[in-house]
Amino acid sequence: MTNKHLKLHIGNAEAAAHSTLIHLADEKFVQRLWDRDTTLWKPDADHRKTIGHRLGWLTAPSGMRKQLPHITTFVNEVRQAGFTDAILLGMGGSSLAPEVFGASFGPQAGYLRLHVLDSSNPDVITETLKRSTLEKSLFIVSSKSGATTETLSLFRVFEAQLRRQGVAQPNQQFIAITDPGTPLERLAMKQVFRYVFSNPADIGGRYSALSYFGLVPAALLGINLGLLLDRAENLSQRCGPKVAPALNPGVYLGTLLAVLARRGRDKLTLLLSPSLASLGAWIEQLVAESTGKEGVGILPIGDESLGRTQDYGNDRVFVAITLAADTPALGPHQLRSLVASKHPVISWTLADHYDLGAEFFRWEIATATAGAILGVNPFDEPNVTESKDTTHALLNPLTADNRQSSPQPVAQREGVGLYTTRIPGDLPLGFEDTLDQFLATIQPGDYLALLAYLHPRHEKALNKIRLLLRNRLRIATTLGFGPRYLHSTGQFHKGGANRGVFIQIITKSYTDVDIPQAPYSFGQLYKAQALGDFQVLQRRQRRVLRIHLEDDKASRLTALHHHLQDALERL
């Protein structure tokens, strides 16, 4: 099976993929996609109504071109005003595409440096508050719904900080990107923000890379939006309504991923050239949140170091994306080894970073296609609100000056406490038995998610734990920092197949940050988000272990690594 744009090694899935592509052609899938035929995904009226309001991304590359003159005017005015940095306050779909642009391109000469703040961790927020360039920073308050708790809370904190620093007109350092008529748009108008970008309401958050949510931060970096949209439009035409599924780059990719997922290869392992590394988190949110529902889905595995072929189970499909001038995502020897072990491998090459415009569109089409084949609505996120609602319930008592009640550990050792689901009447287990019993539940085809409510500086140590677990258990692993993952893979954790095994890692060692006009602090919000997600995973009967570190020292994670290593040797 061949496609001139992709290099394929999909083994015995070829016949099923070929058959599915013929079926899509017979069903006129591509034409119906561009006609916005909502019955491609669901037949019932409620789903069709939701889907109908989420298909604006199809024409975003051409539609946003009309907005380039006023984006350019805005950016020139900001540069002339002396701003040197842009700090984006946003979560999930509002932050991930800008992060890709910032990490891949970096600031061009004479343009702004971009910093993305997508956390409620008080230490991370405090570090940003202490930046020496706040008075020369433009704050991008970015939220599709205009009601994202973290985003609005961050706005209040930084607006208050600028006032404390004596800035005469602090709100002139803020712009908003949101849908028309949202609470954020009303706030921005009332507070007289410097600028408000009203995004088309029919573009969902995770499909918004080529809308204002992605393009305004990109423009502030000095990226040539015309060239970026040229690449996106070129790919859009190659995915157009008259292009057969087998020749359509987006539909073809989505078909392969869905067919492989239905055959048990549902762990989409992303291998990327170093300068494309940040693209993995964007793909992770798009694919996981779009397909992970109704007990099915495709789980992207990003930023996982390539291991030996024997480290992988039979649930993997590898997608390797190489940047022409960068280190190859997958070397010839590694490719031969994976193919020899009968792992499906799909690969292609980008000419330069501006091909990211095309890449965003490719993956959006692919995800919409995969959703249709899997029988899910790829434009909703029905389980995301569970953790949000539980978080708000935990925060409500704080209005009466009460404290959140925390569960008690079932076992402790050397500053490491373990929390898990206990059946009433069961005798308590010791530390080693609790770890052993939890790890013993893991089976081939499962995945293990590390959910870290810690400072990102611990990423290296957490990845060491992640690889230990992958290599010993031969299962896919993910690493997500809370609350960021709640806006990404959180939907998959609750809505996808019950094959997830979750280790949540928390600590109470942080400097708290008050939120003006709120009855709780960021420390309390952060704690409630962690506890709320733990409780929801328990209610969903997911296998979840909560690990509390006595403090934020690196030695605690080293000790945890040793405890897990010992437990794995006892299995």
C-alpha positions as CSV (number, residue, x, y, z in Angstrom):
1,M,0.0,0.0,0.0
2,T,1.5,3.3,-1.0
3,N,0.9,7.0,-0.9
4,K,3.3,9.5,-2.5
5,H,3.3,11.8,0.5
6,L,3.8,9.1,3.2
7,K,6.2,6.2,3.8
8,L,4.2,3.3,5.1
9,H,4.9,0.0,6.8
10,I,1.6,-1.3,8.1
11,G,1.9,-5.0,7.5
12,N,-1.3,-7.1,7.6
13,A,-3.5,-4.0,8.1
14,E,-3.1,-3.1,4.4
15,A,-6.2,-5.0,3.3
16,A,-8.4,-3.5,6.0
17,A,-7.1,0.0,5.2
18,H,-7.7,-0.5,1.5
19,S,-11.2,-1.7,2.1
20,T,-12.0,1.2,4.3
21,L,-10.8,3.7,1.8
22,I,-13.0,2.2,-0.9
23,H,-15.9,2.3,1.5
24,L,-15.3,6.0,2.2
25,A,-15.1,6.7,-1.5
26,D,-18.4,4.8,-2.0
27,E,-20.0,6.9,0.8
28,K,-18.7,10.1,-0.8
29,F,-17.1,10.9,2.6
30,V,-14.8,13.7,1.4
31,Q,-17.5,15.6,-0.4
32,R,-19.9,15.2,2.6
33,L,-17.2,16.4,4.9
34,W,-16.8,19.6,3.0
35,D,-20.5,19.9,2.7
36,R,-20.5,19.8,6.5
37,D,-22.8,16.7,6.6
38,T,-23.1,16.0,10.3
39,T,-24.5,12.5,9.8
40,L,-20.9,11.4,9.0
41,W,-20.5,11.2,12.8
42,K,-23.8,10.8,14.5
43,P,-27.4,10.5,13.4
44,D,-29.2,12.0,16.4
45,A,-30.3,15.6,16.4
46,D,-28.5,16.7,19.6
47,H,-25.1,15.5,18.3
48,R,-25.7,16.9,14.9
49,K,-26.5,20.3,16.3
50,T,-23.2,20.3,18.3
51,I,-21.2,19.1,15.3
52,G,-22.8,21.7,13.0
53,H,-21.4,24.5,15.3
54,R,-17.9,23.1,15.2
55,L,-16.9,22.8,11.6
56,G,-15.5,26.3,10.9
57,W,-11.9,25.0,11.0
58,L,-12.5,23.6,7.5
59,T,-12.3,27.0,5.9
60,A,-10.0,28.7,8.5
61,P,-6.9,28.8,6.2
62,S,-8.7,30.9,3.6
63,G,-11.0,32.7,6.0
64,M,-8.3,34.0,8.2
65,R,-6.3,35.3,5.3
66,K,-8.8,38.2,5.2
67,Q,-7.9,39.1,8.7
68,L,-4.1,39.4,8.2
69,P,-4.1,43.2,7.5
70,H,-5.6,44.0,10.9
71,I,-3.4,41.4,12.7
72,T,-0.4,43.1,11.1
73,T,-1.6,46.6,12.1
74,F,-2.1,45.4,15.7
75,V,1.4,43.8,15.9
76,N,3.1,46.9,14.5
77,E,1.3,49.1,17.0
78,V,2.4,46.8,19.9
79,R,6.0,46.8,18.7
80,Q,6.0,50.6,18.4
81,A,4.6,50.8,22.0
82,G,7.8,49.2,23.3
83,F,6.5,45.7,24.3
84,T,9.3,43.1,24.4
85,D,7.5,40.1,25.7
86,A,4.1,38.4,25.3
87,I,2.7,36.3,28.1
88,L,-0.1,34.0,27.1
89,L,-2.6,33.1,29.8
90,G,-4.6,30.1,28.5
91,M,-5.2,26.4,28.7
92,G,-5.5,23.5,26.3
93,G,-6.5,24.6,22.8
94,S,-5.8,28.2,23.6
95,S,-2.2,27.6,24.5
96,L,-0.8,24.5,22.7
97,A,-0.6,25.9,19.1
98,P,1.1,29.1,20.4
99,E,3.5,26.9,22.3
100,V,4.4,25.1,19.0
101,F,5.0,28.4,17.3
102,G,7.2,29.7,20.1
103,A,9.3,26.6,20.5
104,S,9.6,25.9,16.7
105,F,10.3,29.4,15.3
106,G,11.3,31.4,18.3
107,P,11.1,35.2,18.2
108,Q,12.2,36.9,15.0
109,A,14.5,40.0,15.2
110,G,12.5,43.0,16.5
111,Y,9.5,41.0,17.6
112,L,8.2,39.8,21.0
113,R,9.4,36.8,23.0
114,L,6.4,34.5,23.8
115,H,5.9,32.8,27.2
116,V,2.9,30.4,27.7
117,L,1.5,30.2,31.2
118,D,-1.0,27.3,31.4
119,S,-0.7,26.3,35.0
120,S,-2.3,26.9,38.4
121,N,0.8,25.7,40.2
122,P,1.6,28.6,42.6
123,D,5.4,28.2,42.2
124,V,5.2,28.5,38.4
125,I,2.9,31.6,38.7
126,T,5.3,33.2,41.3
127,E,8.2,32.8,38.9
128,T,6.4,34.7,36.2
129,L,5.3,37.4,38.7
130,K,8.9,38.0,39.5
131,R,9.9,38.6,35.9
132,S,11.7,41.9,35.5
133,T,10.0,42.7,32.2
134,L,6.3,42.7,33.4
135,E,5.9,46.4,32.6
136,K,7.0,45.7,29.0
137,S,4.9,42.6,28.7
138,L,1.7,42.2,26.7
139,F,-0.7,39.7,28.3
140,I,-2.8,37.6,25.9
141,V,-5.9,36.4,27.8
142,S,-7.0,33.5,25.7
143,S,-10.2,31.3,26.2
144,K,-12.8,30.1,23.7
145,S,-15.5,29.9,26.4
146,G,-14.3,33.1,28.1
147,A,-15.0,31.4,31.4
148,T,-11.9,29.2,32.0
149,T,-11.2,29.3,35.7
150,E,-7.4,29.3,35.4
151,T,-7.3,31.9,32.7
152,L,-9.5,34.4,34.4
153,S,-7.8,33.9,37.7
154,L,-4.4,34.5,36.1
155,F,-5.7,37.7,34.5
156,R,-6.8,39.0,38.0
157,V,-3.4,38.1,39.5
158,F,-1.3,39.9,36.8
159,E,-3.6,42.9,36.6
160,A,-3.2,43.4,40.3
161,Q,0.5,42.9,40.1
162,L,0.8,45.7,37.5
163,R,-1.2,48.0,39.7
164,R,1.2,47.3,42.6
165,Q,4.1,48.1,40.3
166,G,2.6,51.5,39.6
167,V,1.5,51.0,36.0
168,A,-1.0,53.8,35.3
169,Q,-3.1,51.9,32.7
170,P,-2.6,48.2,33.4
171,N,-5.5,47.0,31.2
172,Q,-3.7,48.5,28.2
173,Q,-1.2,45.6,28.6
174,F,-4.0,43.0,28.1
175,I,-5.6,41.7,24.9
176,A,-8.3,39.0,24.7
177,I,-8.9,36.2,22.3
178,T,-12.3,34.6,22.7
179,D,-15.6,33.9,21.1
180,P,-18.2,36.6,20.6
181,G,-20.4,37.3,23.6
182,T,-18.4,35.4,26.2
183,P,-17.7,36.6,29.8
184,L,-14.1,37.3,28.8
185,E,-15.3,39.5,25.9
186,R,-17.6,41.5,28.2
187,L,-14.8,41.8,30.8
188,A,-12.3,43.0,28.2
189,M,-14.8,45.6,26.9
190,K,-15.6,46.8,30.5
191,Q,-11.9,47.0,31.5
192,V,-10.9,48.6,28.2
193,F,-8.4,46.0,27.1
194,R,-5.9,47.1,24.4
195,Y,-7.5,44.8,21.9
196,V,-10.2,42.1,21.6
197,F,-10.0,39.5,18.9
198,S,-13.5,37.8,18.5
199,N,-12.8,34.4,17.0
200,P,-15.3,32.6,14.8
201,A,-17.6,30.7,17.2
202,D,-17.8,27.6,15.0
203,I,-14.2,26.7,15.5
204,G,-13.6,24.4,18.5
205,G,-10.7,25.1,20.9
206,R,-8.5,22.1,19.8
207,Y,-9.2,22.9,16.1
208,S,-8.3,26.6,16.5
209,A,-4.5,26.6,15.6
210,L,-5.2,28.4,12.3
211,S,-7.6,31.0,13.9
212,Y,-6.9,34.0,16.0
213,F,-5.9,31.7,18.9
214,G,-2.8,30.5,17.0
215,L,-2.2,33.3,14.5
216,V,-2.1,36.3,16.8
217,P,0.7,34.8,19.1
218,A,2.5,33.7,15.9
219,A,2.3,37.2,14.5
220,L,3.8,38.7,17.7
221,L,6.7,36.3,17.2
222,G,7.3,37.7,13.8
223,I,6.2,34.6,11.9
224,N,5.1,35.3,8.3
225,L,1.4,34.5,8.5
226,G,0.9,34.7,4.7
227,L,3.4,32.0,4.1
228,L,2.1,29.9,7.0
229,L,-1.5,30.1,5.5
230,D,-0.1,29.4,2.0
231,R,1.1,26.0,3.3
232,A,-2.2,25.4,5.1
233,E,-4.3,26.3,2.0
234,N,-2.1,24.1,-0.2
235,L,-2.8,21.1,2.0
236,S,-6.5,22.1,2.2
237,Q,-6.7,21.9,-1.6
238,R,-5.0,18.5,-1.5
239,C,-7.6,17.4,1.0
240,G,-10.4,19.0,-1.0
241,P,-13.9,17.8,-1.8
242,K,-13.1,16.2,-5.1
243,V,-9.9,14.4,-3.9
244,A,-10.4,10.6,-3.4
245,P,-9.8,9.3,0.1
246,A,-6.7,7.3,-1.1
247,L,-5.1,10.4,-2.4
248,N,-6.2,12.8,0.4
249,P,-3.4,13.3,2.9
250,G,-5.7,14.0,5.9
251,V,-8.4,11.4,5.2
252,Y,-5.7,8.8,4.3
253,L,-3.9,9.4,7.6
254,G,-7.1,9.3,9.6
255,T,-8.2,6.1,7.9
256,L,-4.9,4.4,8.7
257,L,-5.0,5.4,12.4
258,A,-8.6,4.3,12.9
259,V,-8.1,1.0,11.1
260,L,-5.1,0.2,13.2
261,A,-6.8,1.3,16.4
262,R,-9.7,-1.1,15.7
263,R,-7.1,-3.8,15.3
264,G,-5.7,-3.0,18.8
265,R,-3.0,-0.6,17.6
266,D,-4.5,2.3,19.5
267,K,-1.3,3.8,21.0
268,L,-0.2,6.5,18.5
269,T,3.5,6.8,19.3
270,L,4.9,10.1,18.0
271,L,8.5,10.4,16.9
272,L,9.5,14.0,16.0
273,S,12.6,15.8,15.0
274,P,13.9,17.8,18.0
275,S,12.7,21.3,16.8
276,L,9.2,19.8,16.2
277,A,9.0,18.3,19.7
278,S,6.3,20.7,20.9
279,L,4.0,19.5,18.1
280,G,3.5,16.3,20.1
281,A,1.5,18.0,22.9
282,W,-0.8,19.7,20.3
283,I,-1.4,16.4,18.5
284,E,-2.0,14.7,21.9
285,Q,-4.8,17.1,22.8
286,L,-6.4,17.0,19.3
287,V,-6.5,13.3,18.9
288,A,-7.0,12.2,22.5
289,E,-9.8,14.6,23.4
290,S,-11.5,14.1,20.0
291,T,-11.5,10.3,19.9
292,G,-11.4,9.2,23.5
293,K,-15.0,8.6,24.4
294,E,-17.7,6.0,24.4
295,G,-15.1,3.4,25.4
296,V,-12.9,3.8,22.4
297,G,-10.2,6.1,21.1
298,I,-6.6,6.7,20.0
299,L,-4.1,7.7,22.6
300,P,-1.1,9.7,21.4
301,I,2.1,8.9,23.2
302,G,4.4,11.9,22.9
303,D,7.8,12.8,24.2
304,E,8.6,9.1,25.1
305,S,12.2,8.3,24.3
306,L,12.5,5.6,21.6
307,G,13.3,2.3,23.2
308,R,14.2,-1.2,22.1
309,T,11.7,-3.1,20.1
310,Q,11.2,-5.5,23.0
311,D,10.0,-2.6,25.1
312,Y,6.8,-2.3,23.1
313,G,3.6,-4.2,23.2
314,N,1.4,-5.1,20.2
315,D,-0.8,-2.0,20.7
316,R,1.6,0.5,19.1
317,V,1.6,2.4,15.8
318,F,4.6,4.7,15.2
319,V,4.3,8.0,13.4
320,A,7.6,9.7,12.6
321,I,7.6,13.4,11.4
322,T,11.0,14.7,10.3
323,L,12.1,18.3,9.6
324,A,14.3,18.3,6.5
325,A,17.1,20.4,8.1
326,D,16.9,18.7,11.5
327,T,17.8,15.3,13.0
328,P,15.6,12.5,11.5
329,A,12.8,11.5,13.8
330,L,13.6,7.8,13.1
331,G,16.9,6.5,11.8
332,P,17.2,3.7,9.2
333,H,18.4,1.1,11.7
334,Q,15.5,2.0,14.1
335,L,13.0,1.8,11.3
336,R,14.2,-1.6,10.2
337,S,14.1,-2.9,13.7
338,L,10.5,-1.7,14.3
339,V,9.3,-3.1,10.9
340,A,11.1,-6.4,11.5
341,S,9.1,-6.6,14.8
342,K,5.9,-6.1,12.8
343,H,5.2,-2.6,14.4
344,P,3.3,-0.3,11.9
345,V,5.3,2.8,11.0
346,I,4.1,5.8,9.1
347,S,6.5,8.6,8.3
348,W,6.9,11.8,6.3
349,T,9.1,14.9,6.1
350,L,8.4,18.6,6.4
351,A,10.4,21.0,4.2
352,D,10.7,23.7,6.9
353,H,8.8,25.1,9.9
354,Y,6.3,26.9,7.8
355,D,4.9,23.4,6.8
356,L,3.4,23.4,10.3
357,G,0.5,25.3,8.8
358,A,-0.2,22.3,6.6
359,E,0.5,19.9,9.5
360,F,-2.2,21.5,11.7
361,F,-4.7,21.1,8.9
362,R,-3.6,17.5,8.0
363,W,-4.1,16.4,11.6
364,E,-7.5,18.1,11.9
365,I,-8.8,16.3,8.8
366,A,-7.3,13.1,10.0
367,T,-8.9,13.3,13.4
368,A,-12.3,14.1,12.0
369,T,-12.0,11.1,9.7
370,A,-10.8,8.8,12.5
371,G,-13.7,9.9,14.6
372,A,-16.2,9.0,11.9
373,I,-14.7,5.6,11.4
374,L,-14.6,4.9,15.1
375,G,-18.2,6.1,15.5
376,V,-17.6,9.0,17.9
377,N,-18.3,12.7,17.8
378,P,-14.8,14.2,17.5
379,F,-16.0,17.7,18.3
380,D,-17.3,17.4,21.9
381,E,-15.7,16.5,25.2
382,P,-18.5,15.0,27.3
383,N,-16.3,13.9,30.3
384,V,-14.1,17.0,30.7
385,T,-16.7,18.7,32.9
386,E,-16.7,15.9,35.5
387,S,-13.3,17.0,37.0
388,K,-14.2,20.7,36.7
389,D,-17.5,20.2,38.5
390,T,-15.8,18.1,41.3
391,T,-13.1,20.8,41.6
392,H,-15.8,23.5,42.1
393,A,-17.6,21.4,44.6
394,L,-14.4,21.0,46.6
395,L,-13.8,24.8,46.5
396,N,-17.3,25.8,47.5
397,P,-16.8,25.2,51.2
398,L,-14.0,27.7,51.2
399,T,-16.5,30.5,51.0
400,A,-17.4,29.6,54.5
401,D,-13.8,29.6,55.6
402,N,-13.7,25.8,55.7
403,R,-10.8,23.8,54.4
404,Q,-10.8,21.0,51.8
405,S,-10.9,17.6,53.5
406,S,-8.1,15.3,52.2
407,P,-8.2,11.5,52.2
408,Q,-5.7,9.7,54.5
409,P,-2.8,7.7,53.1
410,V,-3.1,3.9,53.3
411,A,0.7,3.6,53.7
412,Q,3.7,5.9,54.2
413,R,7.5,5.6,54.0
414,E,10.3,8.1,53.9
415,G,8.1,11.1,53.1
416,V,6.1,9.2,50.4
417,G,2.4,8.6,51.1
418,L,0.2,6.2,49.1
419,Y,-3.5,6.8,48.6
420,T,-5.7,4.3,46.7
421,T,-9.2,2.9,46.6
422,R,-10.0,0.7,49.6
423,I,-13.0,-1.6,49.9
424,P,-14.7,-1.1,53.3
425,G,-13.7,-3.9,55.7
426,D,-10.5,-4.7,53.9
427,L,-7.4,-4.9,56.2
428,P,-4.9,-2.1,55.5
429,L,-1.9,-3.1,53.4
430,G,1.7,-2.0,54.1
431,F,3.7,0.2,51.8
432,E,5.3,-2.5,49.7
433,D,2.0,-4.6,49.4
434,T,0.1,-1.5,48.3
435,L,2.6,-0.8,45.5
436,D,2.8,-4.5,44.5
437,Q,-1.0,-5.0,44.4
438,F,-1.5,-1.9,42.3
439,L,1.3,-2.7,39.7
440,A,0.0,-6.3,39.5
441,T,-3.2,-5.1,38.0
442,I,-1.4,-4.0,34.8
443,Q,-2.0,-6.1,31.7
444,P,-0.7,-6.0,28.1
445,G,-2.6,-3.4,26.1
446,D,-3.0,-1.1,29.2
447,Y,-1.4,2.3,29.4
448,L,0.1,4.1,32.4
449,A,-0.4,7.8,32.9
450,L,1.8,9.8,35.3
451,L,-0.3,12.8,36.4
452,A,2.1,15.2,38.1
453,Y,0.9,18.1,40.2
454,L,4.5,19.2,40.5
455,H,6.8,21.9,39.1
456,P,7.8,21.2,35.5
457,R,11.5,21.3,36.6
458,H,10.9,17.7,37.7
459,E,10.2,16.6,34.1
460,K,13.5,14.8,33.7
461,A,13.1,12.8,36.9
462,L,9.5,11.9,36.0
463,N,10.5,10.7,32.6
464,K,13.1,8.5,34.2
465,I,10.2,6.9,36.2
466,R,8.1,6.7,33.1
467,L,10.8,4.8,31.1
468,L,11.4,2.5,34.1
469,L,7.7,1.5,34.0
470,R,7.5,1.2,30.2
471,N,10.6,-0.9,29.9
472,R,9.7,-3.3,32.8
473,L,5.9,-3.6,32.0
474,R,6.0,-3.2,28.2
475,I,3.1,-0.8,28.2
476,A,2.6,2.7,26.7
477,T,3.2,5.6,29.2
478,T,2.3,9.2,29.2
479,L,3.3,12.1,31.4
480,G,1.0,15.0,32.0
481,F,1.4,18.0,34.3
482,G,-1.7,19.1,36.2
483,P,-4.0,20.9,35.6
484,R,-2.7,21.1,32.0
485,Y,-3.5,17.5,31.1
486,L,-7.2,18.0,32.3
487,H,-7.6,20.1,29.1
488,S,-5.9,17.5,26.9
489,T,-5.8,13.8,27.7
490,G,-8.3,14.1,30.7
491,Q,-11.2,13.4,28.3
492,F,-9.5,10.1,27.2
493,H,-8.8,9.0,30.7
494,K,-12.5,9.1,31.6
495,G,-14.2,8.5,28.2
496,G,-11.8,6.1,26.5
497,A,-11.5,2.4,27.1
498,N,-10.9,1.4,30.7
499,R,-7.3,0.4,30.0
500,G,-5.7,3.3,31.8
501,V,-3.6,2.9,35.0
502,F,-3.0,6.2,36.7
503,I,-0.4,7.4,39.2
504,Q,-1.1,10.9,40.4
505,I,1.9,12.6,42.2
506,I,1.3,15.6,44.4
507,T,3.1,17.7,47.0
508,K,2.1,20.6,49.3
509,S,5.4,22.4,49.1
510,Y,4.7,25.6,47.3
511,T,4.4,29.3,47.9
512,D,0.7,30.3,47.7
513,V,-0.7,33.0,45.4
514,D,-3.9,34.9,46.3
515,I,-6.5,35.4,43.6
516,P,-8.1,38.8,43.7
517,Q,-11.9,38.8,44.0
518,A,-11.9,35.0,44.6
519,P,-12.7,33.1,47.8
520,Y,-9.8,30.7,47.3
521,S,-6.1,30.9,46.4
522,F,-4.2,29.3,43.6
523,G,-2.8,26.8,46.1
524,Q,-6.3,25.8,47.1
525,L,-7.4,25.7,43.4
526,Y,-4.4,23.5,42.5
527,K,-5.1,21.1,45.4
528,A,-8.8,20.9,44.5
529,Q,-8.0,20.1,40.8
530,A,-5.7,17.3,41.9
531,L,-8.1,15.8,44.4
532,G,-11.1,16.3,42.1
533,D,-9.5,14.4,39.3
534,F,-8.5,11.6,41.7
535,Q,-12.1,11.3,42.9
536,V,-13.5,11.3,39.4
537,L,-11.1,8.5,38.3
538,Q,-12.2,6.5,41.3
539,R,-15.9,7.0,40.5
540,R,-15.1,5.9,37.0
541,Q,-13.6,2.7,38.5
542,R,-10.2,3.5,37.0
543,R,-7.1,2.0,38.6
544,V,-5.5,5.0,40.3
545,L,-2.8,5.4,42.9
546,R,-2.2,8.8,44.5
547,I,1.3,9.5,45.8
548,H,2.0,12.4,48.1
549,L,5.5,13.7,48.4
550,E,6.3,15.3,51.7
551,D,8.1,18.2,49.9
552,D,9.2,19.3,46.5
553,K,12.8,18.1,46.8
554,A,14.3,16.1,44.0
555,S,15.3,13.5,46.5
556,R,11.7,12.6,47.0
557,L,11.3,11.6,43.3
558,T,14.6,9.7,43.5
559,A,13.2,7.7,46.5
560,L,9.9,7.1,44.6
561,H,11.9,5.8,41.6
562,H,13.7,3.3,44.0
563,H,10.4,2.2,45.6
564,L,8.9,1.5,42.1
565,Q,12.0,-0.2,40.9
566,D,11.9,-2.6,43.9
567,A,8.2,-3.2,43.4
568,L,8.8,-4.1,39.7
569,E,11.5,-6.6,40.7
570,R,9.1,-8.3,43.1
571,L,6.4,-8.8,40.4
